[in-house]
């Protein structure tokens, strides 16, 4: 199935253009059946489901080999950040032309070739900081739990049996699509922006990289090129997000 772009717009949600693909295979189906068997989903179950979903995504997209220039560049950028806020992270590059990136509850971070082509190293780190912020803030886990519960309810109603264990292949596909294309709330986006700002500041990187990354995405988004998802989507808009970073940096004495 063709999954929606995940954009970073939340930086993790540009539901518009990508062709990153995923399919509901038996592995993910089994994980889902185990995961929604009860009304309460544990963090461990959500992490397991995330890992299964990313495994499916990785199998369906071209991944840069360790000796590939894109993989080497990413490895250099994140060399100091294999674990963030106690969460082990694993990074890979999708050799896909779309401008995109995403992170999932299990600590998987995927960056698209198209994004790497237009961003500096510092800007890529800022975007990944935002995506990781969604993981640290538990936004990704909460979104998955919500999707699973909704799927479980639909299954129970459709079967008429009251059981939550019967999940069809199409429902698995629908869940994957929701997980990858879901948008976060305005407040969650702002908090992820703040996390990235703090991450850059703590590690002595330029916080202005976050502002310039938003500005580049805003320019692409408004240019009609069709290669940027809604990341920066509508809440809040990318220009406002960039200005907010600039205002904060001035207040902190990090720029004029």
C-alpha positions as CSV (number, residue, x, y, z in Angstrom):
1,X,0.0,0.0,0.0
2,X,1.1,3.6,-0.5
3,X,1.4,5.3,2.8
4,X,0.9,9.1,3.2
5,X,4.0,11.2,3.6
6,X,4.9,11.6,7.1
7,X,6.4,14.9,7.0
8,X,8.3,16.6,9.3
9,X,5.7,19.0,9.7
10,X,5.5,18.3,12.8
11,X,8.0,17.8,11.5
12,X,6.5,14.6,11.2
13,X,3.6,15.1,9.3
14,X,3.5,16.3,5.8
15,X,0.6,14.3,4.6
16,X,0.9,15.0,1.1
17,X,3.3,13.5,-1.1
18,X,5.4,10.6,-0.4
19,X,5.5,7.2,-1.8
20,X,7.1,5.5,1.2
21,X,5.4,2.1,1.3
22,X,4.2,-0.4,3.8
23,X,2.2,-3.5,3.7
24,X,0.2,-5.4,6.3
25,X,2.2,-8.6,6.5
26,X,1.6,-11.4,8.9
27,X,4.3,-10.1,11.3
28,X,2.6,-6.8,11.8
29,X,-0.8,-8.5,11.8
30,X,0.3,-10.8,14.6
31,X,1.7,-7.9,16.6
32,X,-1.5,-5.9,16.2
33,X,-3.6,-8.9,17.3
34,X,-1.5,-9.2,20.4
35,X,-1.5,-5.5,21.0
36,X,-5.2,-4.8,20.9
37,X,-6.3,-7.8,22.9
38,X,-7.0,-5.6,25.9
39,X,-8.4,-2.2,26.6
40,X,-5.1,-1.0,28.1
41,X,-2.1,-0.9,25.8
42,X,1.3,-0.8,27.5
43,X,4.2,1.3,26.3
44,X,6.1,-1.9,25.6
45,X,3.4,-3.1,23.3
46,X,3.4,0.3,21.5
47,X,7.1,0.1,21.1
48,X,6.9,-3.4,19.7
49,X,4.2,-2.4,17.2
50,X,6.3,0.6,16.1
51,X,9.3,-1.7,15.5
52,X,7.1,-4.0,13.4
53,X,5.7,-1.2,11.4
54,X,9.2,0.3,10.7
55,X,10.5,-3.1,9.7
56,X,7.8,-3.2,7.0
57,X,8.6,0.3,5.9
58,X,12.3,-0.5,5.7
59,X,11.5,-3.6,3.6
60,X,9.6,-1.5,1.1
61,X,11.9,1.4,0.6
62,X,15.5,1.7,-0.7
63,X,17.8,2.1,2.2
64,X,21.3,3.7,1.9
65,X,24.0,1.2,2.5
66,X,26.6,1.9,5.2
67,X,29.1,3.0,2.5
68,X,26.7,5.2,0.7
69,X,27.5,8.9,0.9
70,X,24.1,9.7,2.3
71,X,24.4,7.1,5.0
72,X,27.9,8.3,5.9
73,X,26.8,11.9,6.1
74,X,23.9,11.0,8.4
75,X,26.1,8.9,10.5
76,X,28.5,11.8,10.9
77,X,25.7,14.2,11.8
78,X,24.2,12.0,14.5
79,X,27.4,10.4,15.8
80,X,27.0,12.1,19.2
81,X,23.4,11.3,19.5
82,X,22.8,7.5,19.4
83,X,20.9,7.8,22.7
84,X,18.7,10.9,23.5
85,X,16.8,11.4,26.7
86,X,17.5,7.8,27.6
87,X,16.0,6.5,24.3
88,X,18.3,4.4,22.0
89,X,17.9,5.7,18.5
90,X,18.6,4.0,15.2
91,X,18.9,6.0,12.0
92,X,18.6,5.2,8.3
93,X,18.3,7.1,5.0
94,X,15.6,6.3,2.5
95,X,16.9,6.9,-1.0
96,X,13.6,8.5,-1.9
97,X,13.4,12.0,-3.5
98,X,10.6,13.3,-1.2
99,X,11.4,16.0,1.4
100,X,10.5,14.1,4.5
101,X,11.6,12.6,7.8
102,X,9.9,10.8,10.7
103,X,10.6,9.1,14.1
104,X,8.6,6.4,15.8
105,X,8.0,5.3,19.3
106,X,10.7,2.6,19.2
107,X,13.4,5.1,18.5
108,X,13.6,4.6,14.7
109,X,14.5,7.8,12.8
110,X,14.2,7.8,9.1
111,X,15.4,10.6,6.9
112,X,14.6,10.9,3.2
113,X,17.2,11.7,0.5
114,X,15.2,14.7,-0.7
115,X,15.4,16.3,2.7
116,X,19.1,15.8,2.9
117,X,19.6,17.4,-0.5
118,X,18.2,20.7,0.6
119,X,19.3,21.0,4.3
120,X,22.6,21.7,5.9
121,X,23.9,19.3,8.5
122,X,22.8,21.7,11.3
123,X,19.3,22.0,9.8
124,X,19.0,18.2,9.5
125,X,19.9,17.9,13.1
126,X,17.3,20.5,14.0
127,X,14.6,18.6,12.2
128,X,15.6,15.3,13.7
129,X,15.5,17.0,17.1
130,X,11.9,18.0,16.5
131,X,11.0,14.4,15.4
132,X,12.8,13.0,18.5
133,X,10.9,15.5,20.6
134,X,7.6,13.8,19.5
135,X,9.0,10.5,20.8
136,X,10.4,11.9,24.1
137,X,7.1,13.8,24.7
138,X,5.2,10.5,24.0
139,X,3.2,12.0,21.2
140,X,4.0,9.1,18.9
141,X,3.0,6.6,21.5
142,X,-0.2,8.3,22.3
143,X,-1.1,8.6,18.6
144,X,-0.5,4.9,18.1
145,X,-2.5,3.9,21.1
146,X,-5.4,6.0,19.9
147,X,-5.2,4.4,16.4
148,X,-5.1,0.9,17.9
149,X,-8.0,1.5,20.2
150,X,-10.1,2.9,17.3
151,X,-9.2,-0.1,15.2
152,X,-10.1,-2.4,18.0
153,X,-13.5,-0.7,18.4
154,X,-14.2,-1.0,14.7
155,X,-13.3,-4.7,14.7
156,X,-15.5,-5.4,17.7
157,X,-18.5,-3.6,16.1
158,X,-17.9,-5.3,12.7
159,X,-17.7,-8.8,14.1
160,X,-20.6,-8.4,16.5
161,X,-18.9,-10.7,18.8
162,X,-17.4,-8.1,21.2
163,X,-13.9,-9.5,20.6
164,X,-11.0,-7.2,19.9
165,X,-8.7,-9.9,18.5
166,X,-10.1,-10.2,15.0
167,X,-8.2,-7.8,12.8
168,X,-8.4,-8.0,9.0
169,X,-5.5,-7.3,6.6
170,X,-7.2,-4.2,5.4
171,X,-7.5,-2.9,9.0
172,X,-3.8,-3.5,9.5
173,X,-3.1,-1.4,6.3
174,X,-5.4,1.3,7.6
175,X,-3.6,1.4,10.9
176,X,-0.2,1.8,9.3
177,X,-1.6,4.6,7.1
178,X,-2.9,6.4,10.1
179,X,0.2,6.0,12.1
180,X,2.4,7.4,9.3
181,X,0.1,10.2,8.3
182,X,-1.3,11.3,11.6
183,X,-1.0,15.0,12.5
184,X,-0.2,16.2,16.0
185,X,-1.9,19.0,17.7
186,X,-0.8,22.6,17.6
187,X,0.4,22.3,21.2
188,X,2.3,19.1,20.5
189,X,4.0,20.7,17.5
190,X,5.1,23.7,19.6
191,X,6.4,21.4,22.3
192,X,8.4,19.4,19.8
193,X,9.8,22.7,18.4
194,X,10.8,23.6,21.9
195,X,12.4,20.3,22.5
196,X,14.5,20.7,19.3
197,X,15.5,24.2,20.4
198,X,16.6,23.0,23.8
199,X,18.4,20.0,22.2
200,X,20.4,22.3,19.9
201,X,21.2,24.7,22.7
202,X,22.3,22.1,25.2
203,X,24.6,20.5,22.6
204,X,26.0,23.9,21.6
205,X,24.6,23.9,18.1
206,X,23.1,26.9,16.4
207,X,19.4,27.2,17.4
208,X,19.0,29.3,14.2
209,X,19.2,26.1,12.2
210,X,15.7,25.3,13.4
211,X,14.4,28.6,12.1
212,X,16.2,28.3,8.7
213,X,14.9,24.7,8.2
214,X,11.4,26.0,8.7
215,X,12.0,28.8,6.3
216,X,13.3,26.4,3.6
217,X,10.3,24.2,4.0
218,X,8.0,27.1,3.9
219,X,9.5,28.3,0.6
220,X,9.1,24.8,-0.9
221,X,5.6,24.4,0.4
222,X,4.5,27.7,-1.1
223,X,6.3,27.2,-4.4
224,X,3.9,24.7,-5.8
225,X,6.6,22.1,-6.3
226,X,4.5,19.4,-4.7
227,X,7.5,17.7,-3.1
228,X,6.9,18.8,0.4
229,X,4.2,17.3,2.6
230,X,2.2,19.3,5.1
231,X,4.8,19.1,7.7
232,X,4.7,22.3,8.5
233,X,1.4,22.1,7.7
234,X,-1.2,24.4,9.0
235,X,-0.7,24.3,12.7
236,X,1.2,26.4,13.3
237,X,2.4,27.6,9.9
238,X,6.1,27.3,9.1
239,X,6.8,31.1,8.9
240,X,5.3,31.6,12.3
241,X,7.4,28.7,13.7
242,X,10.5,30.2,12.2
243,X,9.8,33.6,13.7
244,X,9.1,32.1,17.1
245,X,12.5,30.5,17.1
246,X,14.1,33.8,16.0
247,X,12.3,35.7,18.8
248,X,13.4,33.2,21.4
249,X,17.0,33.2,20.2
250,X,17.1,37.0,20.5
251,X,15.6,36.8,24.0
252,X,18.3,34.2,25.0
253,X,21.0,36.4,23.6
254,X,21.9,33.8,20.9
255,X,21.4,36.1,18.0
256,X,20.8,39.8,17.3
